[in-house]
């Protein structure tokens, strides 16, 4: 099987590493990416941050294989992959263990009845808050404006502090490392929305933002 050649990059029993990721891989920081796709962002980001352990979750096995193969070809040392859903995050990571969580172009689930499935809904943000250290960050990028505005409201109502917000990330040229989706949207001239939210440790500090005109339905 194709995965056999890069099996060393796949964590088969992530629960066994709960609370031990840094010590196991001898890295200073731990960043988690939810839904890594083909892995281009994961691998390129890891290459620029050698002191950070990058753990990427991807639920689709056929896509995960592509990410594993890319990381293997590039000789990535500080990357590991988990074949799992974001729902299982607290099964794999201990409280206050992660420094950053990446949410890149996740499914916006536009129907109102599917709101709880959005990876920035309250139930998921509570999971992220439990594994993030105080002052840990969530980095969100999307091409969907209603989803972006929904996410801002949810983040603030759950006690995260928005420290960066942009409605057209690449307006003046490429900024940072792009995902495959992002590059496609960039080439089409479409705006990319990004925010960085910081865990401040007290939900009471969250200030719900007013309802926007681009309400996601």
N, C-alpha and C positions, 0 to 999 in steps of 0.2 A: 504493500500500500504506500501511497505517496507520503502519508504522514510519518511513516517509519523513519524517513531520512532526516526529519526535523523533530522527532519525538522529544528530544531533550529540551525543547522550547515550550512544550505543552505540559501544564501542571495537571496531572491526573487526579490528584487528591488535594485540592486547595484548602480543605478544612484542616488538614494536618499542619498547615503553615500559619494558621490564624494566630496573630500576635507575634510571629517570628519572621516576617518577611524581610525586614532590614537585616537582622542578624544572620539569617540564612544566606542572603545574597551579598552581605557586607556592603550595603549602600546607605548613604546618609538620609535619603528621602524616598518616599513612596508615592508614586502617581498612578492613578487608576483611570483607564479609558473604558467607557461603556459603549459597546457596539463599534468595534474597530474596523469592520469591513475588511477590505483587502490588505490593510496594515500599512499603507504608505505613510500616513501621518504618524503612526506609532513608531515605526522604524526610524524615520527621519528625525523625529523629536528626540528619541533616545540617543541618537548619534550626537546631538548637540548638547545633551545633558548626561555626561558619563557618570556623574555622581548621584544619579537618580535611578531607582528601580521602577520600571514601567510594567504594569500589569494590565493587560488588555482582555476584556471579556467580549466574546462574540457567540451568539446562540446558533448561528447557521453554520453547520459543519463544513459544507462545501465551500463557503466563503472563508472560513477560518483556515482551511488548508492553504489557501492562497497567501494569507498573512504569514503563516508559519514558513512557507517556502521563501517568501521575500526576506523575512528576518534571517533565515538560514543563509541565503545567498549573500546578504550584506554583512554576515558575521556579527550580528547584534548580540552583545553579551549581557546587556542590562534590560532585556525584554523577556517576559514570559506571557503565555496566553492561557486563558481558561475558557472552556466551552460551556458557557452558562448564561443565565439571564441576570439582569440587574436586581431582580427580586431576591436573589440569593446572596446579596452583598454582605450582609451581616453574618452569614455562615462562614465566610472566607476571611473576613477582616475584623480585627478586634476594635473596640472603642478607641477613638483618638489615634488610630494607626496610620491613616493616610494624610498626606499633605495637600493633595490636589485630586480633583475628579474632572475628567474631560467628558463633555457631552457634545459630540459633533454630529449635526444633521440627523438627529434621531427622528423617528416617525412622529409627526405632529398630531396624529389621530384627530382630525378636524371635527368629527361629529361630537356634539355635546355629550351624547350618551357614552362616549369612549374617553371622556376626560381623565378618568382615573388611570388609564393606560399610559398617559403621557409621562415621560420620564422626568418631568419637572412638576408633576402633581404633588400634592402634600404628602401622600403616603410614601413616595420615593424620596422626597426631600428629607423626610425624617430618617430614612435609612442612611442617606449621605451624611446628614448631620451627626449621626451616631458614630460613624467610622472616621470622620474628619477631625483632625486636631483643631484646637482653638486657633483661630486665624487661618485655618485651612481654606482652600478656595475651590469653587466650582467655575470652570471655564466652559461657557456655552456658545456654540455657533450654529446658526440656522439660516435658511433662505426664506423661511416662512414668517411673515410679519405678525399675523394673529397669534401664532404659537409663541413668538418672541415676547409679545406683550403679555400674554397669559403667564409665561415663565417669570417675567419680572414681578408681576403681582404675587405669584405664588412664593417666589424667593423671599420677598420682603415680608409677606404675611407669616412666613415660617422662621423669621428671625435672622435671615441672611442680609448682609449689608452690600448693596450694589456699589462697587468701587470703580467700575469701568463700564461704559455703555456706548455703543456706536451703532448707527443705523446704516452705515456704508463703509465697511472695514477697509476695502481696497479702492476707495474712491481716488486716491492719489498714487496708486500703484500697489503691487503685492505687498502684503504685510504678513510676516511669519510663514509658517509651514502650512500648506494647504492639504486638505483631504482630496480624494479623487472627485467626489461630488462638488466640492468647493471650486476646484479648478475648472470643472465644466461650467458651473454657474458664472464664474469669473470671466471665462471666455465668451459667454453669452451677454456679458455686460449687466448681469443682475446683481443687485445689492446683497451683501452678506451682513447679517446682524450678529453682533457679539456682545456678550457681557461677562464680567467677572464678578462673582459674588463671594463675599468672605463670611465664614462662620464666626459669629460673635458670641456664641455660647449661651444666649438667653433669648428665647422666642419672644419675650415681652418687648424686646428692642425693635422688633419688626414693625414697620409702619406700612399698612396696606396702601398700595397706590390706587389712585382713582381709576374708574373704568375707562378704557380707551374706546375710540370710535371703531377700531378694527377688531371688534369682539370676535373671538373664535367661537364658532357655533357648534 
